């Protein structure tokens, strides 16, 4: 079976108010802790090697971004971290074409949109993430790829780089990468599958939405495996040590590594604000590139095709066509006009969450009015079909 690990190059929790609420509460707890603990010392950006002790993906992605933008421009930097189960999509991806929202909801697993490009990936404690930052002028993604490759080979594993700069063992991918370049800095970050739950990876990255044409970057599906399939020594600690050793050797680093804790990191306002931003609808969904979703349904009163155009997660317009309908010649025109009024400006996938919008309240059913019943049918269909879970 083929799954996506990570391909090429901003998230309310992506599919449920309960998960959103838990992560928001967690961020608020962290903020209060940081404010109340006067002895807490903020982390600094002067080290070359960082290993995060946090498994909070919102923190780790924000720490990475802060290090990228605040560390000395001329120094190489390495960050290694692990996350609690979550799915991370690329900066320019469409979540509806990448994710299986019902499966994510059933497992109470959140998704985040990262700040770099690339494809969708699954994170858990069996997956270790690395991030190598360099001056832009000396950045070479093939060189950093070979650095991580040497670390894997030092564990006794016959791995290689493919033409996409992914690390593979045989025909199976164990690591995918993404890249970011801003001003004078660049980074190469990626995943390393050690003992991850590959069944969860496959379930979560099997999108359910059909007939969506998007301008977003699509993930490249590849067969994947864990490094432990080839070496029992492939654990988080041994892989971390191997990457640190190769990084020191490559760049002549002799300083001690910095253990980055969440309490230290969230004492930095930029990191806390980054965590808050990742938790917003505007970042998770509002960054989605333009797309068109076409869907069809047979109702007792006629067959309907709907085309929804969306940009930045908002519905721009809804166009309906119908055939075999008994409702009369003017019915489809009236239905189109009403749907445009109800859905234009609504958040795609969250048609009931914008309380200021007239469509936030479900249409009342009037059994004596066949037209109203038909509109209610269409309303319930669009809500169900576009739901984010």
C-alpha positions as CSV (number, residue, x, y, z in Angstrom):
1,X,0.0,0.0,0.0
2,X,1.3,3.5,-0.9
3,X,1.2,6.4,1.5
4,X,2.6,9.9,1.5
5,X,5.6,10.6,3.7
6,X,6.6,14.1,2.6
7,X,6.9,15.8,-0.7
8,X,8.1,19.2,-1.7
9,X,7.7,22.8,0.2
10,X,-0.1,28.3,8.0
11,X,-4.2,25.7,11.7
12,X,-7.3,25.9,14.1
13,X,-7.2,22.3,14.9
14,X,-8.4,21.1,11.7
15,X,-11.5,19.1,12.2
16,X,-13.1,19.5,15.5
17,X,-14.0,22.0,18.2
18,X,-13.1,19.6,21.0
19,X,-9.5,19.2,19.8
20,X,-9.2,22.9,19.1
21,X,-10.5,23.6,22.7
22,X,-8.0,21.2,24.3
23,X,-5.0,22.7,22.4
24,X,-6.2,26.2,23.2
25,X,-6.5,25.4,26.9
26,X,-3.0,23.9,26.8
27,X,-1.6,27.0,25.2
28,X,-3.3,29.2,27.8
29,X,-2.0,27.0,30.6
30,X,1.6,27.4,29.3
31,X,1.2,31.1,29.0
32,X,0.0,31.4,32.6
33,X,2.8,29.2,33.8
34,X,5.4,31.3,32.0
35,X,3.9,34.5,33.4
36,X,3.7,33.2,37.0
37,X,7.1,31.6,37.2
38,X,9.4,34.5,37.7
39,X,12.5,32.2,37.8
40,X,11.8,30.8,34.3
41,X,14.6,31.8,31.9
42,X,13.8,32.3,28.3
43,X,15.7,30.2,25.8
44,X,18.3,32.0,23.7
45,X,19.2,31.7,20.1
46,X,23.0,31.6,20.4
47,X,23.5,27.8,20.3
48,X,24.2,25.6,17.3
49,X,22.5,22.4,18.4
50,X,19.0,22.2,20.0
51,X,17.1,19.1,21.1
52,X,13.5,19.9,22.2
53,X,12.1,18.0,25.2
54,X,8.6,19.0,24.3
55,X,6.3,16.8,22.3
56,X,3.8,19.6,21.6
57,X,3.8,20.1,17.8
58,X,2.5,23.7,18.2
59,X,5.5,24.5,20.3
60,X,8.1,22.7,18.2
61,X,7.0,24.3,15.0
62,X,7.0,27.7,16.6
63,X,10.4,27.1,18.2
64,X,11.8,26.1,14.8
65,X,10.4,29.3,13.2
66,X,11.8,31.5,16.0
67,X,15.3,29.9,15.7
68,X,15.2,30.3,11.9
69,X,14.4,34.0,12.2
70,X,16.5,35.0,15.2
71,X,19.6,32.8,15.3
72,X,22.9,34.4,13.9
73,X,22.8,34.5,10.2
74,X,26.2,33.1,9.6
75,X,26.0,30.0,11.9
76,X,24.8,26.5,11.1
77,X,22.1,25.3,13.4
78,X,20.5,21.9,14.1
79,X,17.1,21.3,15.9
80,X,15.8,17.8,16.7
81,X,12.3,17.1,18.1
82,X,9.4,14.7,18.3
83,X,5.7,15.3,18.4
84,X,2.7,13.7,19.9
85,X,0.4,12.2,17.3
86,X,-0.6,14.8,14.7
87,X,-0.6,15.4,11.0
88,X,1.3,18.3,9.5
89,X,0.5,19.6,6.1
90,X,2.6,21.9,3.9
91,X,2.3,25.7,3.7
92,X,0.6,25.6,0.3
93,X,-1.6,22.5,0.6
94,X,-5.3,21.9,0.6
95,X,-6.4,20.0,3.7
96,X,-9.5,18.5,2.0
97,X,-7.4,16.9,-0.6
98,X,-4.7,15.6,1.8
99,X,-6.5,14.4,4.9
100,X,-9.0,11.9,6.1
101,X,-11.0,14.0,8.4
102,X,-13.3,11.3,9.7
103,X,-10.3,9.2,10.7
104,X,-8.6,12.1,12.4
105,X,-11.8,12.9,14.3
106,X,-12.2,9.4,15.4
107,X,-8.7,9.3,16.8
108,X,-8.8,12.8,18.3
109,X,-5.7,13.6,16.3
110,X,-5.1,17.2,15.2
111,X,-3.6,18.6,12.1
112,X,-1.3,21.7,11.7
113,X,-0.2,23.7,8.7
114,X,3.5,24.3,8.9
115,X,5.4,27.4,7.6
116,X,7.4,25.5,5.0
117,X,6.3,23.8,1.8
118,X,6.2,20.1,1.1
119,X,3.7,17.4,1.6
120,X,1.5,16.0,4.4
121,X,3.3,13.9,7.0
122,X,2.2,12.0,10.1
123,X,4.1,12.6,13.4
124,X,4.2,10.5,16.5
125,X,6.8,9.5,19.0
126,X,8.1,6.9,16.6
127,X,9.1,9.6,14.2
128,X,12.0,12.0,14.8
129,X,12.2,15.4,13.1
130,X,15.4,17.2,12.2
131,X,15.9,20.8,11.0
132,X,19.2,22.1,9.6
133,X,19.6,25.9,9.2
134,X,22.3,27.5,7.2
135,X,23.3,30.8,5.7
136,X,21.5,31.1,2.4
137,X,24.6,31.5,0.3
138,X,26.1,28.2,1.6
139,X,22.8,26.2,1.7
140,X,22.8,23.0,-0.4
141,X,19.9,20.7,0.2
142,X,21.8,17.8,-1.3
143,X,24.6,18.3,1.1
144,X,22.3,18.4,4.1
145,X,20.5,15.4,2.8
146,X,23.8,13.5,2.6
147,X,24.6,14.6,6.2
148,X,21.4,12.9,7.5
149,X,22.1,9.9,5.1
150,X,25.5,9.4,6.7
151,X,23.8,9.4,10.2
152,X,21.5,6.6,9.0
153,X,24.3,4.6,7.5
154,X,26.3,4.9,10.7
155,X,23.5,2.7,12.3
156,X,24.4,0.0,9.9
157,X,21.6,0.6,7.4
158,X,22.2,0.5,3.7
159,X,20.2,3.7,2.8
160,X,20.4,6.0,-0.2
161,X,19.1,9.3,-1.5
162,X,16.6,9.2,-4.3
163,X,16.1,11.9,-7.0
164,X,13.8,13.9,-4.7
165,X,16.4,14.0,-1.9
166,X,14.4,11.6,0.2
167,X,16.2,8.9,2.2
168,X,15.2,5.4,1.2
169,X,16.1,1.8,2.0
170,X,15.6,-0.2,-1.1
171,X,12.4,1.0,-2.7
172,X,10.9,2.2,0.6
173,X,11.1,5.8,1.9
174,X,12.1,6.4,5.5
175,X,12.5,10.2,5.4
176,X,11.1,13.0,3.4
177,X,12.1,16.7,3.4
178,X,10.9,20.2,2.9
179,X,12.8,23.5,2.6
180,X,12.4,27.2,3.3
181,X,14.5,30.2,2.3
182,X,14.0,33.7,3.7
183,X,16.4,36.6,3.2
184,X,19.8,35.4,4.4
185,X,18.8,32.0,6.0
186,X,17.6,28.7,4.7
187,X,16.6,25.4,6.3
188,X,16.1,21.8,5.3
189,X,13.8,19.9,7.7
190,X,12.4,16.4,7.5
191,X,11.0,13.3,9.2
192,X,12.7,10.1,10.0
193,X,10.5,7.1,10.5
194,X,11.9,4.9,13.3
195,X,9.0,3.1,14.9
196,X,6.0,5.1,13.9
197,X,2.5,3.7,13.6
198,X,2.4,3.2,9.8
199,X,-1.3,2.1,9.9
200,X,-2.2,5.5,11.4
201,X,-0.1,7.3,8.8
202,X,-2.0,5.4,6.0
203,X,-5.4,6.1,7.5
204,X,-4.9,9.8,8.1
205,X,-3.3,10.6,4.8
206,X,-6.0,8.9,2.7
207,X,-8.3,11.8,1.7
208,X,-12.0,11.2,1.4
209,X,-13.0,14.3,-0.7
210,X,-13.5,13.7,-4.4
211,X,-13.7,16.0,-7.4
212,X,-11.7,18.9,-6.0
213,X,-9.5,20.8,-8.4
214,X,-7.0,22.8,-6.4
215,X,-4.0,25.1,-6.9
216,X,-2.4,23.7,-3.8
217,X,0.7,21.5,-3.8
218,X,-0.2,17.8,-3.9
219,X,1.7,15.2,-1.8
220,X,3.7,12.6,-3.6
221,X,2.5,9.1,-2.4
222,X,5.3,6.7,-1.7
223,X,5.8,3.3,0.0
224,X,7.3,3.8,3.4
225,X,8.8,1.8,6.2
226,X,10.4,2.2,9.6
227,X,14.2,2.1,10.1
228,X,13.8,-0.5,12.8
229,X,12.8,-2.9,10.1
230,X,16.5,-2.9,9.2
231,X,18.3,-2.2,12.5
232,X,17.1,-2.7,16.1
233,X,19.4,0.1,17.2
234,X,17.3,2.7,15.2
235,X,15.8,4.5,18.1
236,X,15.2,8.2,18.8
237,X,18.2,8.5,21.0
238,X,20.6,6.7,18.7
239,X,19.4,8.6,15.6
240,X,19.7,11.9,17.4
241,X,23.2,11.1,18.5
242,X,24.1,10.1,15.0
243,X,22.8,13.3,13.4
244,X,24.4,15.4,16.1
245,X,27.8,13.7,15.4
246,X,27.5,14.2,11.6
247,X,26.5,17.8,12.1
248,X,29.5,18.5,14.4
249,X,31.8,16.8,11.9
250,X,30.4,18.6,8.9
251,X,30.5,22.1,10.3
252,X,33.2,21.9,13.0
253,X,30.9,22.4,15.9
254,X,32.4,21.7,19.4
255,X,29.9,23.5,21.7
256,X,27.5,21.6,23.9
257,X,23.9,21.1,22.7
258,X,21.0,23.0,24.2
259,X,18.1,21.1,25.7
260,X,15.1,23.3,24.8
261,X,12.2,23.0,27.2
262,X,8.7,24.2,26.6
263,X,8.6,26.5,29.7
264,X,11.8,28.2,28.5
265,X,10.5,28.5,24.9
266,X,7.1,29.9,25.7
267,X,8.8,32.6,27.8
268,X,9.7,34.0,24.4
269,X,6.8,36.1,23.2
270,X,7.5,35.3,19.5
271,X,7.2,31.6,20.2
272,X,4.0,32.0,22.2
273,X,2.4,34.1,19.5
274,X,3.5,31.5,16.9
275,X,1.7,28.8,18.9
276,X,-1.4,30.9,19.1
277,X,-1.4,31.6,15.3
278,X,-1.1,27.9,14.5
279,X,-4.2,27.3,16.5
280,X,-6.4,29.7,14.4
281,X,-8.8,28.9,11.6
282,X,-7.2,31.7,9.6
283,X,-3.9,29.8,9.6
284,X,-5.1,26.2,9.3
285,X,-7.8,26.7,6.7
286,X,-7.5,30.4,5.7
287,X,-4.2,29.8,3.9
288,X,-5.7,27.2,1.6
289,X,-5.1,28.0,-2.1
290,X,-8.0,28.5,-4.5
291,X,-10.0,25.3,-5.3
292,X,-13.2,24.2,-7.0
293,X,-15.3,21.3,-5.6
294,X,-17.9,19.7,-7.9
295,X,-20.4,17.3,-6.4
296,X,-23.6,15.6,-7.5
297,X,-26.6,14.1,-5.7
298,X,-29.9,12.5,-6.7
299,X,-32.8,13.9,-4.6
300,X,-36.4,12.5,-4.7
301,X,-37.4,15.8,-6.5
302,X,-34.5,15.9,-9.0
303,X,-30.8,15.5,-9.7
304,X,-28.5,18.3,-8.6
305,X,-24.8,19.2,-9.5
306,X,-23.2,21.8,-7.3
307,X,-19.9,23.6,-8.0
308,X,-18.3,25.5,-5.1
309,X,-15.4,27.9,-5.7
310,X,-13.3,28.7,-2.6
311,X,-10.3,30.9,-1.9
312,X,-8.5,31.2,1.5
313,X,-11.0,28.8,2.9
314,X,-14.0,31.0,2.1
315,X,-16.8,30.2,-0.3
316,X,-16.7,32.7,-3.2
317,X,-19.8,31.3,-4.9
318,X,-22.0,28.3,-5.4
319,X,-23.5,27.3,-8.7
320,X,-26.3,24.7,-9.0
321,X,-27.7,22.9,-12.0
322,X,-30.6,20.5,-11.9
323,X,-32.3,18.1,-14.2
324,X,-35.2,15.6,-14.0
325,X,-36.8,18.0,-11.5
326,X,-40.5,18.3,-11.0
327,X,-40.2,21.7,-9.3
328,X,-40.8,24.0,-12.3
329,X,-38.8,26.1,-14.7
330,X,-37.9,28.9,-12.2
331,X,-37.0,26.5,-9.4
332,X,-33.3,26.2,-10.1
333,X,-32.9,30.0,-10.6
334,X,-34.5,30.6,-7.2
335,X,-32.4,27.8,-5.6
336,X,-29.2,29.3,-7.0
337,X,-30.1,32.8,-5.7
338,X,-30.9,31.5,-2.3
339,X,-27.8,29.4,-2.0
340,X,-25.6,32.3,-3.1
341,X,-27.1,34.4,-0.3
342,X,-26.6,31.6,2.3
343,X,-23.2,30.4,1.4
344,X,-21.1,33.2,-0.1
345,X,-18.5,34.3,2.4
346,X,-19.0,31.1,4.6
347,X,-16.1,29.1,5.7
348,X,-15.8,26.0,3.6
349,X,-16.1,23.0,5.8
350,X,-17.5,25.0,8.7
351,X,-20.9,26.2,7.4
352,X,-22.4,26.3,10.9
353,X,-19.5,28.0,12.8
354,X,-19.8,31.6,11.5
355,X,-22.6,32.7,13.8
356,X,-22.9,36.1,12.2
357,X,-23.9,34.5,8.9
358,X,-27.5,33.7,8.1
359,X,-26.6,30.1,7.2
360,X,-25.3,29.6,10.7
361,X,-28.8,28.6,11.8
362,X,-30.2,25.5,10.0
363,X,-33.1,26.2,7.8
364,X,-36.5,25.5,9.4
365,X,-38.4,22.7,7.7
366,X,-41.8,23.6,6.5
367,X,-43.6,20.4,5.5
368,X,-46.2,22.4,3.6
369,X,-43.8,24.0,1.3
370,X,-42.1,21.7,-1.2
371,X,-39.7,24.5,-2.3
372,X,-38.5,25.0,1.3
373,X,-38.0,21.3,1.7
374,X,-35.9,21.1,-1.4
375,X,-33.7,24.0,-0.2
376,X,-33.4,22.2,3.2
377,X,-32.3,19.1,1.4
378,X,-29.6,20.9,-0.6
379,X,-28.5,22.7,2.6
380,X,-28.0,19.5,4.5
381,X,-26.3,17.9,1.6
382,X,-23.7,20.7,1.2
383,X,-23.1,20.8,4.9
384,X,-22.5,17.1,5.0
385,X,-20.4,16.9,1.9
386,X,-18.1,19.9,2.7
387,X,-17.7,19.1,6.4
388,X,-14.2,19.2,7.9
389,X,-15.3,16.5,10.3
